[in-house]
């Protein structure tokens, strides 16, 4: 058993009574379980007179553990009430009394109608998720090698979605002990252990399916489907849902897009001390959940069916279709790679990275690393790595560092003692046995020279993720056109499909711009739907 950890803000008596009006009272006898680890869904419970233990159930290697005890006047629930994740803990009545059950529809109404109560609930849900992550992380254990790219992808995914978990290095105790007890072999890595069940060669998609995070049709038809969970997509989802549209957000990999991989964003309005892309997108995700956005990730979209011009359908990888009244495409772009021998091999070994978040830069203190690229993301990565103690070589193909990078970054880079700048330079070869040891770089017309390098952080641009947008006009590079003469802002050649962010032809590649486009596109969606209402119902 444990002492009660803090549960975040509490409801006062008047707020408790108002919230209780959205539910139904039930008698709960001692020993009854209100919800159980592994349940697909559960409800919000108010404790009018009952006392309830929240426990991490016993496993083969650990006894039962109490995480929290709720007393009369308290409420039970955390972020999984909004995300739809499987239940991590069990709620067991230990003092008989009355509880108030508030179902999913009632909770949605509370969050929309009772602003002060919504603030308390959201803050408490976040605090309790942190408690669960600390106290019940072994409900989900990820086992792998720290440098392995697949393991890092899995860890990034669970971190982005705030999933309670424990990371276990396969080469250290207790990671090695868990491998032996669960019969996990080296070829099985990375593996995920979910409440004692082993998922071998785990991927974000397989883990999402095991945790109940894959797409499920909702109880209400969607007004809007947003495809892509970067800043543009998140902004579109937040504004749409806050204005009453039933909104579904689908993302193929993880929430945050390229912005989530930025180590530090210092020119985003409202954050004078800067904010990591990961932190910014986490807050945006919670905001979207508050307004009722149904988020599914990873959820790969492979096509767009426009056969019914009033009901565009997004086609998923498994062939299922998500029909809605409008679609906002915010799938952004995918990272470019250099056409160099052994690039893929070093990428699989975790030596080539396309982000500079906390997990990506960890372990390179005192090590020589290379950052490749000349835009803001490359500059932010170089400074972040240097601040962590790495010796950084910044490779820029162009001759002017300030051509595509903000001056606040170029000024710091030029004066930072741990960053060596190489302009007008390209990478020609990668060297090393098993892992990266050095790279060969050079100016045009000169022999290459070798630079010590343990990891290469690549930020050389991206290509649009637009193949799935069948039937929509694009420019010669594949970016989606939104410049029709009679079009609404961000409207594509298909009247109910809109494109925002890096995916859109002519877009400005900035986080603030993407957020603005996503929010603004919702106004165009409303205009289209208003026209539908004016011409009669078509549901």
FENQUI-V697702 format. One record per pair of residues at least 6 apart in sequence whose ideal C-beta (glycine too) atoms are under 7 Angstrom apart, sorted by the first residue. I is the first residue (numbers start at 1). J is the second residue. Records with the same first field share a line. If there is no record, write none. Layout:
BEGIN
I: J, J
END
This chain:
BEGIN
1: 66
2: 65, 66, 67
4: 68, 69
5: 68, 131, 135
6: 127
7: 68, 124, 127, 128
8: 123, 124, 127, 128
9: 120, 123, 124
11: 19, 75, 117, 120
15: 116, 117, 120
16: 46, 73
18: 114, 117
19: 46, 110, 117
20: 46, 100
22: 102, 106, 109, 110
23: 46, 100, 101, 102, 106
24: 100, 101
25: 48, 98, 100
26: 98, 99, 101
27: 98
28: 50, 93, 96, 97, 98, 99
29: 93, 96
30: 93, 94, 95, 96
31: 93
32: 93
33: 90, 91, 92
34: 45, 52, 76, 91, 93
35: 42, 87, 90, 91
36: 87, 90
37: 57, 87, 88, 89, 90, 195
38: 86, 87, 195
39: 86, 87
40: 86, 212
41: 84
42: 87
43: 101, 102, 103
44: 75, 76, 77, 81, 102, 107
45: 75, 76, 99, 100, 101
46: 75, 99, 100, 102
47: 70, 71, 72, 73, 74, 75, 99
48: 72, 97, 98, 99, 100
49: 72, 97, 98
50: 72, 93, 95, 96, 97, 98, 99
51: 69, 70, 71, 94, 95, 97
52: 70, 76, 91, 92, 93, 94
53: 66, 69, 92, 94
54: 67, 68, 70, 76, 89, 91
55: 64, 65, 66, 67, 89, 90, 92
56: 64, 65, 67, 89, 135, 136, 139
57: 64, 90
58: 64
59: 196
60: 196
61: 181
62: 138
67: 89, 131, 132, 135, 136
68: 131
70: 76
72: 97
76: 91
77: 125
78: 125, 128, 129, 132
79: 125, 126, 129, 162
80: 87, 88
81: 107, 125
82: 125, 289
83: 289, 295
84: 212, 213
85: 211, 212, 213
86: 211, 212
88: 132, 136, 139, 164
89: 132, 136
102: 110
108: 292
110: 117, 118
111: 118, 290, 292
118: 290
122: 286, 290
126: 286
129: 162
132: 164
133: 164
136: 164
137: 164, 165, 166
138: 166
139: 164, 195
140: 163, 164, 165, 192, 194
141: 165, 166, 168, 178, 193
142: 154, 155, 158, 165, 167, 168, 190, 192
143: 168, 170, 175, 178, 179, 184, 189, 190, 191, 193
144: 151, 170, 189, 190
145: 151, 170, 171, 189
146: 169, 363
147: 349, 350
148: 189, 190, 350
149: 347, 348, 349, 350
150: 190
151: 189, 190
152: 350, 359
153: 204
154: 190, 202, 204, 207
155: 167, 359
156: 254, 359
157: 204, 254
158: 165
160: 254, 255, 256, 260, 278
161: 255, 297
162: 282
168: 174, 175, 178
169: 175
170: 176, 179, 189
178: 193
182: 193, 198
184: 191, 198, 200
188: 200, 201
190: 202
191: 198, 199, 200, 202
192: 199, 202, 207
194: 210
199: 206, 207, 210
204: 253, 254, 298
205: 298
208: 214, 298
213: 296
214: 296, 299
215: 250, 296, 299, 316
218: 294
220: 246
221: 246
222: 246, 247, 248, 322, 324
223: 245, 246, 247, 324, 325, 326
224: 240, 245, 247, 324, 325, 326, 328, 525
225: 248, 250, 314, 322, 324, 327
226: 233, 236, 237, 247, 249, 328, 330
227: 250, 301, 314, 327, 329, 330, 331
228: 251, 257, 329, 330, 331, 332
229: 249, 251, 255, 256, 257, 297
230: 256, 257, 258, 259, 330, 332, 501, 514
231: 257, 259, 511, 514, 515, 518
232: 330, 500, 501, 514, 515, 517, 518
233: 249, 330, 518
234: 281, 284, 285, 288, 518
235: 515, 518, 519
236: 328, 330, 500, 518, 519, 521, 522
237: 247, 249, 288, 293
238: 284, 287, 288, 291
239: 519, 522
240: 247, 522, 525
241: 247, 288, 291, 292, 293
242: 291
243: 522
247: 293
248: 294, 322
249: 288, 293, 295
250: 296, 299, 301, 314
251: 297, 298, 299
252: 298, 299, 300, 301
253: 298
254: 297, 298
255: 281, 285, 297
256: 277, 278, 281
257: 332
258: 332
259: 277, 280, 281, 511
260: 277, 278, 281
261: 277, 354, 355, 356, 357
262: 276, 277, 377, 380
263: 276, 356, 357, 361, 380, 381, 384
264: 274, 276, 380, 384
265: 274, 275, 277, 280, 511
266: 274, 408
267: 406
268: 275, 511, 512
269: 512
278: 357
285: 295
288: 295
289: 295
299: 316
300: 316, 317
301: 314, 315, 316, 468
302: 315, 316, 317, 468
303: 315, 468, 470
304: 312, 314, 315, 468, 469, 470, 471, 472
305: 313, 315, 321
306: 312, 471, 494
310: 532, 538
311: 323, 325
312: 324, 327, 494, 496, 497
313: 321, 322, 323
314: 321, 322, 327
315: 321
316: 322
325: 496, 529
326: 496, 525, 528, 529
327: 496, 497
328: 498, 500, 521, 525
329: 469, 480, 497, 498, 499, 503
330: 500, 501, 503, 518
331: 465, 503
332: 465, 501, 502, 503
333: 462, 463, 464, 465, 502, 503
334: 462, 463, 465
335: 354, 458, 462
336: 460, 461, 462, 463
337: 343
338: 427
340: 427, 429, 430
342: 430
343: 352, 430
346: 352, 430, 436
349: 434, 435
351: 435, 436, 455, 456
352: 456, 458
353: 360, 455, 457
354: 458
356: 380, 381, 384, 385, 457
361: 384, 385, 388
364: 385, 388, 390, 454, 455
365: 388, 389, 390
366: 389
367: 390, 454
368: 391, 452, 453, 454
369: 385, 390, 392, 453, 454, 455, 457
370: 393, 395, 439, 451, 453, 456, 457
371: 378, 381, 382, 385, 392, 394, 457, 459
372: 378, 395, 427, 456, 457, 458, 459, 460
373: 458, 459, 460
374: 396, 397, 398, 401, 403, 404, 405
375: 404, 405, 459
376: 405, 406, 409
377: 459
378: 394, 459
379: 405, 409, 410, 413
380: 409
381: 457, 459
382: 392, 394, 413, 419
383: 409, 412, 413, 416
385: 392
386: 392, 416, 418, 419
391: 418
392: 418, 419, 420
393: 420, 422, 451
394: 413, 419, 421, 422
395: 422, 425, 427, 441
396: 422, 423, 425
397: 425, 426
398: 423, 424
399: 423, 424
401: 410, 413, 421, 423
402: 410
413: 419, 421
414: 421
422: 441
424: 443
425: 441, 442, 443
426: 441, 442
427: 439, 441
428: 440, 441, 442, 448
429: 439, 440, 448
430: 436, 439
431: 437, 438, 439, 440
432: 438
436: 453, 454, 455, 456
438: 450, 451, 452, 453
439: 451, 453, 456
440: 448, 450
441: 448, 449, 451
442: 448, 449
463: 478
464: 478, 479, 503
465: 503
466: 474, 478, 479, 480, 503
469: 480
471: 494
472: 480, 492, 493, 494, 497
473: 481, 492, 493
474: 480, 481
475: 481, 505
479: 503, 504, 505
480: 492, 499, 503, 504, 505
481: 492, 493, 505
482: 490, 491, 492, 499, 504, 505
484: 491, 493
488: 524, 527
489: 520, 521, 524
490: 498, 499, 500, 517, 520, 521, 524
491: 498, 524
492: 498, 499
495: 528
496: 528
498: 521, 524, 525
500: 514, 517, 518, 521
501: 507, 514, 517, 518
502: 509, 514
507: 513
532: 538
END
